[in-house]
Amino acid sequence: MLEKDIKKYIKQVRDEANKDMKRYTGALSEEFQGRVSAIAEEYKSINKNIKEIKRTLESHTEEIGKLKVDMEENRLDVKDMKSDIKEMRMDLIETKRDIKDVKFWVTGGLKNKVDNKHFVDLDSRVRILEKK
């Protein structure tokens, strides 16, 4: 082969290689753009979710703030509330005991406290006084 033929052949090979390279680069570019588009869509979705979560957190923070203000305005403290509940429980227990005592006296305990002989004497005195 002659030098001209070799240069011509090298030029053909280069041209074909350039065409192949452009085709390959174009295919890579399309693939890359497709993947970037998918990532961009996911990013938008994630961003939207983050905004919704932020809104929810802000509303929860606002509610907690209102509750805190209510507690401060009413001077409610968890420790105070617990002690108040304990005190109320003790009062309730004492009230139940008192009710049991009253029930006992009302349902028959009084009969046992006053002897029948004393009751008859008292009854007769009352009758005498009523006659006067």
Rosetta silent file (secondary structure, phi, psi, omega in degrees, C-alpha in Angstrom):
SEQUENCE: MLEKDIKKYIKQVRDEANKDMKRYTGALSEEFQGRVSAIAEEYKSINKNIKEIKRTLESHTEEIGKLKVDMEENRLDVKDMKSDIKEMRMDLIETKRDIKDVKFWVTGGLKNKVDNKHFVDLDSRVRILEKK
SCORE:     score description
SCORE:     0.000 S_00000001
   1 L     0.000  148.965 -179.438    0.000    0.000    0.000 S_00000001
   2 L   -91.406  165.252 -177.837    0.980    3.441   -0.706 S_00000001
   3 H   -62.970  -36.528  177.386    1.233    6.261    1.725 S_00000001
   4 H   -62.424  -44.040 -179.363   -1.809    7.948    0.159 S_00000001
   5 H   -65.395  -38.604  179.728   -3.832    4.806    0.568 S_00000001
   6 H   -66.029  -44.043  179.437   -2.708    4.444    4.167 S_00000001
   7 H   -64.106  -39.567  178.271   -3.666    8.048    4.946 S_00000001
   8 H   -64.013  -43.904 -179.955   -7.008    7.540    3.199 S_00000001
   9 H   -64.486  -42.432  179.268   -7.606    4.361    5.170 S_00000001
  10 H   -63.620  -39.676  179.336   -6.615    6.083    8.448 S_00000001
  11 H   -64.104  -41.819  178.632   -9.005    8.946    7.604 S_00000001
  12 H   -63.549  -43.827  179.468  -11.841    6.461    6.991 S_00000001
  13 H   -63.151  -42.608  178.399  -11.134    4.688   10.248 S_00000001
  14 H   -63.136  -44.507 -179.854  -11.056    8.030   12.079 S_00000001
  15 H   -60.735  -45.445  178.814  -14.317    9.143   10.482 S_00000001
  16 H   -64.631  -40.369  178.967  -16.031    5.869   11.406 S_00000001
  17 H   -65.025  -40.008  178.085  -14.573    6.052   14.911 S_00000001
  18 H   -63.904  -42.342  177.973  -15.813    9.641   15.240 S_00000001
  19 H   -62.703  -44.888  178.776  -19.304    8.604   14.072 S_00000001
  20 H   -62.635  -41.565 -179.334  -19.310    5.688   16.506 S_00000001
  21 H   -64.468  -43.266  178.804  -18.038    7.941   19.265 S_00000001
  22 H   -63.213  -42.631  179.183  -20.765   10.549   18.566 S_00000001
  23 H   -62.837  -46.299 -179.411  -23.437    7.825   18.533 S_00000001
  24 H   -64.343  -44.007  179.188  -22.110    6.307   21.749 S_00000001
  25 H   -63.454  -39.643  177.422  -21.804    9.750   23.405 S_00000001
  26 H   -62.611  -43.453  178.780  -25.387   10.562   22.329 S_00000001
  27 H   -63.811  -43.418  177.493  -26.647    7.301   23.812 S_00000001
  28 H   -61.352  -40.874 -179.644  -24.768    7.970   27.064 S_00000001
  29 H   -62.801  -44.366  178.807  -26.171   11.501   27.131 S_00000001
  30 H   -62.441  -44.458  178.832  -29.755   10.243   26.726 S_00000001
  31 H   -60.922  -45.392 -179.674  -29.250    7.629   29.437 S_00000001
  32 H   -62.638  -45.816  179.994  -27.736   10.230   31.761 S_00000001
  33 H   -62.779  -37.786  177.298  -30.544   12.731   31.113 S_00000001
  34 H   -62.992  -43.719  179.679  -33.152   10.039   31.798 S_00000001
  35 H   -67.770  -40.170  178.462  -31.564    9.163   35.111 S_00000001
  36 H   -63.749  -40.074  177.906  -31.180   12.817   36.093 S_00000001
  37 H   -61.927  -42.028  178.534  -34.874   13.390   35.263 S_00000001
  38 H   -63.434  -42.800  178.605  -35.855   10.454   37.477 S_00000001
  39 H   -64.166  -40.372  179.600  -33.708   11.800   40.305 S_00000001
  40 H   -62.902  -41.358  178.438  -35.236   15.281   39.832 S_00000001
  41 H   -63.908  -43.584  177.752  -38.760   13.843   40.085 S_00000001
  42 H   -62.323  -40.574  179.493  -37.834   11.947   43.250 S_00000001
  43 H   -61.936  -43.182  178.307  -36.263   15.103   44.674 S_00000001
  44 H   -61.946  -42.291  179.367  -39.464   17.071   44.005 S_00000001
  45 H   -63.767  -44.962  178.737  -41.516   14.344   45.689 S_00000001
  46 H   -63.575  -42.171  178.776  -39.192   14.249   48.698 S_00000001
  47 H   -61.140  -42.268  178.540  -39.253   18.051   48.915 S_00000001
  48 H   -61.872  -44.938  178.890  -43.060   18.019   48.853 S_00000001
  49 H   -62.786  -40.659  179.161  -43.135   15.421   51.646 S_00000001
  50 H   -62.949  -40.987  178.878  -40.663   17.455   53.702 S_00000001
  51 H   -63.483  -41.462  178.512  -42.852   20.561   53.328 S_00000001
  52 H   -64.665  -41.602  178.865  -45.915   18.605   54.498 S_00000001
  53 H   -63.955  -40.343  178.317  -43.967   17.206   57.461 S_00000001
  54 H   -61.451  -43.727  179.381  -42.776   20.728   58.338 S_00000001
  55 H   -60.964  -44.029  179.526  -46.370   21.999   58.277 S_00000001
  56 H   -62.523  -45.496  179.211  -47.477   19.144   60.525 S_00000001
  57 H   -62.189  -40.307  179.298  -44.609   19.748   62.950 S_00000001
  58 H   -63.276  -41.586  179.169  -45.372   23.463   63.033 S_00000001
  59 H   -66.888  -38.672  177.743  -49.029   22.788   63.857 S_00000001
  60 H   -65.288  -41.223  178.355  -48.000   20.303   66.571 S_00000001
  61 H   -62.079  -40.795  178.671  -45.527   22.826   67.968 S_00000001
  62 H   -63.699  -43.818  179.161  -48.272   25.446   68.007 S_00000001
  63 H   -62.970  -43.107  178.820  -50.651   23.076   69.831 S_00000001
  64 H   -62.278  -40.364  177.469  -47.973   22.201   72.387 S_00000001
  65 H   -61.516  -42.260  178.210  -47.349   25.911   72.903 S_00000001
  66 H   -63.114  -43.553  178.742  -51.058   26.505   73.529 S_00000001
  67 H   -62.035  -39.887  179.682  -51.165   23.649   76.028 S_00000001
  68 H   -64.577  -42.936  178.598  -48.103   25.024   77.791 S_00000001
  69 H   -63.163  -43.480  178.349  -49.667   28.472   77.999 S_00000001
  70 H   -59.307  -43.514 -179.797  -52.903   26.937   79.334 S_00000001
  71 H   -64.086  -41.289 -179.847  -50.957   25.043   81.966 S_00000001
  72 H   -68.430  -39.549  179.815  -49.036   28.165   82.956 S_00000001
  73 H   -65.357  -39.869 -179.285  -52.197   30.293   83.049 S_00000001
  74 L   -89.819    3.263 -179.788  -53.982   27.762   85.201 S_00000001
  75 L    53.071   42.401  178.461  -50.807   27.119   87.170 S_00000001
  76 L   -91.826  127.406  177.113  -51.072   23.440   86.472 S_00000001
  77 L  -125.693  142.378 -177.639  -47.987   21.483   87.169 S_00000001
  78 H   -58.028  -42.208  179.477  -47.689   17.748   86.704 S_00000001
  79 H   -63.547  -43.435  178.670  -46.308   17.335   90.219 S_00000001
  80 H   -62.155  -42.530 -179.352  -49.121   19.442   91.658 S_00000001
  81 H   -62.671  -42.323  178.970  -51.677   17.465   89.684 S_00000001
  82 H   -62.902  -43.967 -179.667  -50.256   14.178   90.961 S_00000001
  83 H   -67.021  -37.480  177.063  -50.305   15.378   94.571 S_00000001
  84 H   -62.533  -41.613  179.088  -53.860   16.691   94.122 S_00000001
  85 H   -64.319  -41.999  177.360  -54.958   13.328   92.777 S_00000001
  86 H   -61.564  -43.698  179.837  -53.323   11.543   95.721 S_00000001
  87 H   -63.304  -43.062  178.120  -55.035   13.907   98.140 S_00000001
  88 H   -62.615  -37.324  178.391  -58.392   13.382   96.431 S_00000001
  89 H   -63.723  -44.906  178.854  -57.885    9.623   96.634 S_00000001
  90 H   -63.763  -41.095  177.281  -57.218    9.808  100.368 S_00000001
  91 H   -61.262  -41.152  179.627  -60.300   12.013  100.830 S_00000001
  92 H   -63.811  -41.780  177.824  -62.373    9.497   98.892 S_00000001
  93 H   -61.871  -43.974  179.381  -61.117    6.632  101.065 S_00000001
  94 H   -63.925  -41.536  178.541  -61.992    8.616  104.209 S_00000001
  95 H   -62.027  -41.936  177.963  -65.436    9.454  102.804 S_00000001
  96 H   -60.914  -42.450  178.151  -66.094    5.780  102.081 S_00000001
  97 H   -61.347  -44.979  179.731  -65.191    4.881  105.674 S_00000001
  98 H   -62.059  -40.981  179.575  -67.504    7.580  107.012 S_00000001
  99 H   -64.406  -39.257  177.016  -70.353    6.365  104.799 S_00000001
 100 H   -61.599  -42.413  178.853  -69.854    2.818  106.068 S_00000001
 101 H   -62.533  -46.230 -179.876  -70.071    4.087  109.650 S_00000001
 102 H   -61.770  -44.372  179.583  -73.252    6.064  108.947 S_00000001
 103 H   -59.506  -42.192  179.383  -74.770    3.092  107.137 S_00000001
 104 H   -59.572  -47.456 -177.337  -73.976    0.872  110.125 S_00000001
 105 H   -67.825  -36.709 -178.206  -75.690    3.244  112.567 S_00000001
 106 H   -72.464  -37.972 -174.747  -78.698    3.766  110.330 S_00000001
 107 H   -85.677    5.018  176.927  -79.281    0.081  109.582 S_00000001
 108 H   146.310   -7.433  179.942  -79.247   -1.179  113.140 S_00000001
 109 H   -66.623  -30.166  179.938  -76.210   -0.073  114.986 S_00000001
 110 H   -68.157  -34.164 -179.674  -78.261    2.348  117.061 S_00000001
 111 H   -61.299  -35.218 -178.866  -80.460   -0.456  118.392 S_00000001
 112 H   -78.399  -24.185 -176.641  -77.434   -2.095  119.872 S_00000001
 113 H   -77.534  -35.525 -179.157  -76.103    1.110  121.418 S_00000001
 114 L  -101.234  122.415  179.220  -79.239    1.881  123.493 S_00000001
 115 L   -65.862  144.931 -177.824  -80.255   -0.858  125.847 S_00000001
 116 H   -61.241  -36.642  179.697  -83.910   -1.916  125.539 S_00000001
 117 H   -62.159  -44.490  177.702  -84.508   -1.246  129.254 S_00000001
 118 H   -65.141  -36.333 -179.850  -83.287    2.337  128.881 S_00000001
 119 H   -65.090  -44.058  179.186  -85.385    2.734  125.779 S_00000001
 120 H   -63.726  -43.215  177.207  -88.538    1.589  127.601 S_00000001
 121 H   -59.698  -44.913 -179.823  -87.795    3.984  130.497 S_00000001
 122 H   -63.861  -41.699 -179.650  -87.262    6.846  128.070 S_00000001
 123 H   -61.544  -44.113 -179.816  -90.444    5.955  126.212 S_00000001
 124 H   -65.825  -37.635  178.369  -92.472    5.981  129.402 S_00000001
 125 H   -63.139  -42.249 -179.049  -91.052    9.385  130.420 S_00000001
 126 H   -64.235  -41.061 -179.088  -91.916   10.834  127.019 S_00000001
 127 H   -63.713  -40.122  179.136  -95.511    9.541  127.331 S_00000001
 128 H   -63.214  -43.067 -179.671  -95.858   11.121  130.768 S_00000001
 129 H   -66.453  -34.621  179.930  -94.594   14.428  129.414 S_00000001
 130 H   -68.402  -32.310  179.930  -96.937   14.237  126.468 S_00000001
 131 H   -68.496  -30.977 -177.446  -99.944   13.778  128.777 S_00000001
 132 L   -72.632    0.000    0.000  -99.117   17.006  130.626 S_00000001
